[in-house]
Amino acid sequence: MKSVVLLFNTSCVYEIVILNYFLNFTGKEVVFVSMDGKSITAMEGYSINVSDKLESIDSSEVELMIVPGG
């Protein structure tokens, strides 16, 4: 099962980093996506690459869906 993180240009890096650390620490598979599959620019100005676009994710494989705020 996957933990999917949907990133937007209003996402905050600190939310993403802390969350990713704890999910990886517990052995979860984390997949970063955006609506269109293109990289996003976080509020702090950092560019973040994603693995895929949201519609490409099979919802039957998703354990957790995360949408970090801004």
MILODO-69044 format. One record per residue: residue number from 0; residue in three letters; x, y, z of N, C-alpha, C, O in turn. Coordinates in Angstrom, 1 decimal, always signed. Atoms other than C-alpha are relative to their C-alpha. Layout:
# MILODO-69044
{site NUM 'ALA' {X Y Z} {X Y Z} {X Y Z} {X Y Z}} ...
# end
This chain:
# MILODO-69044
{site 0 'MET' {+0.8 -1.2 +0.0} {+0.0 +0.0 +0.0} {+0.9 +1.3 +0.0} {+2.0 +1.3 +0.6}} {site 1 'LYS' {-0.7 -1.2 +0.2} {+1.1 +3.5 -0.8} {-0.5 +1.2 +0.8} {-1.7 +1.2 +1.1}} {site 2 'SER' {+0.4 -1.3 -0.6} {+1.1 +6.8 +1.0} {+0.3 +1.0 -1.1} {+1.4 +1.2 -1.5}} {site 3 'VAL' {-0.1 -0.9 +1.2} {+0.4 +9.4 -1.7} {+0.0 +1.5 +0.6} {-0.9 +1.8 +1.4}} {site 4 'VAL' {-0.1 -1.4 -0.4} {+1.4 +13.1 -1.1} {-0.3 +0.8 -1.2} {+0.5 +0.8 -2.2}} {site 5 'LEU' {+0.4 -0.9 +1.1} {-0.4 +15.5 -3.4} {+0.6 +1.4 +0.2} {+0.2 +2.1 +1.2}} {site 6 'LEU' {-0.7 -1.3 -0.2} {+1.8 +18.6 -3.8} {-0.6 +1.1 -0.9} {-1.0 +0.8 -2.1}} {site 7 'PHE' {+0.5 -1.2 +0.7} {+0.6 +22.1 -4.9} {+1.1 +1.0 +0.2} {+2.0 +0.9 +1.0}} {site 8 'ASN' {-0.9 -1.1 -0.1} {+2.5 +25.3 -5.4} {-0.1 +0.7 +1.4} {+0.8 +1.5 +1.7}} {site 9 'THR' {+0.2 -0.6 -1.3} {+1.2 +26.4 -2.0} {+0.5 -1.0 +1.2} {+0.3 -0.6 +2.3}} {site 10 'SER' {-0.6 +0.9 -1.0} {+2.8 +23.4 -0.2} {+1.2 +0.6 +0.7} {+1.9 +1.4 +0.1}} {site 11 'CYS' {-1.1 -0.5 -0.8} {+5.3 +24.1 +2.6} {+1.0 -1.1 +0.1} {+0.7 -2.2 +0.4}} {site 12 'VAL' {-1.0 +1.0 +0.0} {+8.6 +22.3 +2.5} {+0.1 -0.7 +1.4} {+0.3 -1.9 +1.5}} {site 13 'TYR' {-0.2 +0.6 -1.3} {+8.8 +21.8 +6.3} {-1.1 -1.1 +0.3} {-0.8 -2.1 +0.9}} {site 14 'GLU' {+1.1 +1.0 -0.2} {+5.4 +19.9 +6.3} {+0.4 -1.3 -0.8} {+0.2 -2.4 -0.3}} {site 15 'ILE' {-0.4 +1.1 +0.9} {+6.7 +17.7 +3.4} {+1.1 -0.8 +0.6} {+1.1 -2.0 +0.7}} {site 16 'VAL' {-1.2 +0.7 -0.4} {+10.1 +16.9 +4.9} {-0.3 -0.8 +1.3} {+0.1 -1.9 +1.4}} {site 17 'ILE' {+0.2 +0.6 -1.3} {+8.9 +16.1 +8.5} {-0.9 -1.3 -0.3} {-0.6 -2.3 +0.2}} {site 18 'LEU' {+0.9 +1.1 +0.2} {+6.0 +13.9 +7.2} {+0.8 -1.1 -0.8} {+0.6 -2.3 -0.4}} {site 19 'ASN' {-0.8 +1.0 +0.7} {+8.3 +12.1 +4.7} {+1.0 -0.8 +0.9} {+1.1 -2.0 +0.8}} {site 20 'TYR' {-0.9 +0.6 -0.9} {+10.8 +11.4 +7.4} {-0.7 -1.1 +0.9} {-0.2 -2.2 +0.9}} {site 21 'PHE' {+0.7 +1.0 -0.9} {+8.3 +9.7 +9.7} {-0.6 -1.1 -0.8} {-0.6 -2.3 -0.3}} {site 22 'LEU' {+0.6 +1.0 +0.8} {+6.6 +7.8 +6.9} {+1.1 -1.0 -0.4} {+0.9 -2.2 -0.4}} {site 23 'ASN' {-1.2 +0.8 +0.4} {+10.0 +6.5 +5.7} {+0.5 -0.8 +1.2} {+0.9 -2.0 +1.0}} {site 24 'PHE' {-0.5 +0.6 -1.3} {+11.0 +5.7 +9.3} {-0.9 -1.2 +0.3} {-0.3 -2.2 +0.9}} {site 25 'THR' {+0.9 +1.1 -0.3} {+8.0 +3.4 +9.6} {-0.2 -1.0 -1.1} {-1.0 -1.9 -1.1}} {site 26 'GLY' {+0.0 +0.9 +1.1} {+8.6 +1.7 +6.3} {-1.0 +0.2 -1.0} {-1.3 -0.7 -1.8}} {site 27 'LYS' {+1.1 -0.2 +1.0} {+5.8 +3.2 +4.3} {+0.6 +0.4 -1.4} {+1.6 +1.1 -1.5}} {site 28 'GLU' {-0.4 -0.4 +1.4} {+6.1 +3.6 +0.5} {-0.7 +1.4 -0.2} {-1.9 +1.5 -0.2}} {site 29 'VAL' {+0.5 -1.3 +0.2} {+5.7 +7.3 -0.2} {+0.2 +0.4 -1.4} {+1.3 +0.3 -2.0}} {site 30 'VAL' {+0.0 -0.4 +1.4} {+4.8 +8.6 -3.6} {-0.5 +1.5 -0.1} {-1.5 +1.8 +0.5}} {site 31 'PHE' {+0.3 -1.4 +0.1} {+4.8 +12.4 -4.4} {-0.6 +0.2 -1.4} {+0.0 -0.2 -2.4}} {site 32 'VAL' {+0.6 -0.3 +1.2} {+2.4 +13.5 -7.1} {-0.5 +1.5 -0.1} {-0.6 +2.1 +1.0}} {site 33 'SER' {+0.6 -1.3 +0.1} {+1.0 +16.7 -8.5} {-1.2 -0.2 -0.9} {-1.4 -1.3 -1.5}} {site 34 'MET' {+1.2 +0.2 +0.8} {-2.2 +17.3 -10.4} {+0.3 -0.3 -1.5} {-0.3 -1.1 -2.1}} {site 35 'ASP' {-0.4 +0.2 +1.4} {-0.4 +17.4 -13.8} {+1.3 -0.8 -0.2} {+1.7 -1.0 -1.3}} {site 36 'GLY' {-1.2 +0.8 +0.1} {+2.7 +15.4 -13.0} {+1.3 +0.9 -0.2} {+2.4 +0.3 -0.3}} {site 37 'LYS' {-1.2 -0.9 +0.2} {+5.0 +18.5 -13.3} {+0.5 +0.4 +1.4} {-0.3 +0.3 +2.4}} {site 38 'SER' {-0.6 -0.4 -1.3} {+7.3 +19.7 -10.5} {-0.8 +1.2 +0.5} {-1.4 +1.9 -0.3}} {site 39 'ILE' {+0.7 -1.2 -0.6} {+5.9 +22.3 -8.1} {+1.1 +0.9 +0.6} {+2.2 +0.4 +0.9}} {site 40 'THR' {-0.9 -0.9 -0.7} {+7.5 +25.3 -6.5} {-0.7 +0.3 +1.4} {-1.8 +0.9 +1.4}} {site 41 'ALA' {+0.6 -0.2 -1.4} {+6.9 +25.3 -2.7} {+0.0 +1.5 +0.4} {+0.6 +2.3 -0.3}} {site 42 'MET' {+0.1 -1.4 -0.4} {+6.0 +28.5 -0.9} {+1.4 +0.6 +0.3} {+1.5 +1.8 +0.2}} {site 43 'GLU' {-1.3 -0.5 -0.3} {+9.6 +28.8 +0.2} {+0.9 +0.2 -1.2} {+2.0 +0.7 -1.1}} {site 44 'GLY' {-0.8 -0.3 +1.2} {+10.8 +28.9 -3.4} {+0.7 -1.3 -0.5} {+1.4 -1.2 -1.6}} {site 45 'TYR' {-0.7 +1.2 +0.4} {+12.2 +25.3 -3.6} {-0.8 -0.7 -1.1} {-2.1 -0.8 -1.0}} {site 46 'SER' {+0.6 +0.9 +1.0} {+11.4 +23.2 -6.7} {+0.0 -1.4 +0.5} {+1.0 -1.9 +0.9}} {site 47 'ILE' {+0.1 +1.4 -0.4} {+10.2 +19.7 -5.9} {-0.5 -0.8 -1.2} {-1.6 -0.5 -1.7}} {site 48 'ASN' {+0.4 +1.0 +1.1} {+10.0 +16.9 -8.5} {-1.0 -1.0 +0.6} {-0.9 -1.3 +1.8}} {site 49 'VAL' {+1.0 +1.0 -0.4} {+7.1 +14.5 -8.3} {+0.2 -1.2 -0.9} {+0.9 -1.2 -1.9}} {site 50 'SER' {-0.1 +1.3 +0.8} {+6.8 +10.9 -9.5} {-1.0 -0.1 -1.1} {-0.7 -0.8 -2.1}} {site 51 'ASP' {+1.1 +0.3 +1.0} {+3.6 +11.1 -11.4} {-1.1 +1.1 +0.2} {-1.0 +1.9 +1.1}} {site 52 'LYS' {+1.2 -0.9 -0.2} {+0.3 +12.9 -11.8} {-1.1 -0.8 +0.8} {-1.1 -2.0 +0.7}} {site 53 'LEU' {+1.0 +0.6 -0.9} {-2.6 +12.2 -9.5} {-0.8 -1.1 -0.7} {-1.1 -2.1 -0.1}} {site 54 'GLU' {+0.9 +0.9 +0.6} {-4.8 +10.5 -12.0} {+0.6 -1.3 -0.4} {-0.1 -2.3 -0.7}} {site 55 'SER' {-0.8 +1.3 +0.3} {-2.1 +7.8 -12.7} {+0.0 -0.9 +1.2} {+0.4 -2.1 +1.0}} {site 56 'ILE' {+0.0 +0.8 -1.2} {-2.4 +6.5 -9.2} {-1.2 -0.9 +0.1} {-2.3 -0.4 +0.0}} {site 57 'ASP' {+1.1 +0.9 -0.1} {-4.5 +3.4 -8.7} {-0.5 +0.1 +1.5} {+0.2 -0.2 +2.4}} {site 58 'SER' {+0.6 -0.3 -1.4} {-6.8 +4.3 -5.7} {+0.0 -1.3 +0.8} {-0.1 -1.2 +2.1}} {site 59 'SER' {+0.1 +1.2 -0.8} {-7.0 +0.6 -4.7} {+1.4 -0.3 +0.7} {+1.4 -1.2 +1.6}} {site 60 'GLU' {-1.4 +0.2 -0.6} {-3.2 +0.8 -3.8} {+0.3 +1.1 +1.0} {+1.4 +1.0 +1.6}} {site 61 'VAL' {-0.3 -1.1 -0.8} {-3.5 +3.9 -1.7} {-0.5 -0.3 +1.5} {-1.7 -0.6 +1.7}} {site 62 'GLU' {+0.3 +0.2 -1.4} {-3.4 +3.5 +2.1} {-0.3 +1.4 +0.7} {-1.2 +1.5 +1.6}} {site 63 'LEU' {+0.1 -1.3 -0.7} {-3.1 +7.2 +3.0} {+0.2 +1.1 -1.1} {+1.1 +1.0 -1.9}} {site 64 'MET' {-0.1 -1.1 +0.9} {-3.6 +10.4 +1.0} {+0.2 +1.3 +0.8} {-0.6 +1.6 +1.7}} {site 65 'ILE' {-0.4 -1.1 -0.8} {-1.9 +13.5 +2.2} {+0.0 +1.3 -0.9} {+0.6 +1.2 -2.0}} {site 66 'VAL' {-0.1 -1.3 +0.7} {-2.4 +17.1 +1.0} {+0.5 +1.1 +0.9} {-0.3 +1.7 +1.7}} {site 67 'PRO' {-0.6 -1.0 -0.8} {+0.0 +19.4 +2.7} {-0.5 +1.4 -0.3} {-0.7 +1.8 -1.5}} {site 68 'GLY' {+0.5 -1.4 +0.2} {-1.3 +23.0 +3.2} {+1.1 +1.0 -0.2} {+2.2 +0.6 -0.5}} {site 69 'GLY' {-1.0 -1.1 +0.2} {+0.4 +26.3 +2.9} {-0.4 +1.2 +0.8} {+0.3 +2.2 +0.8}} 
# end
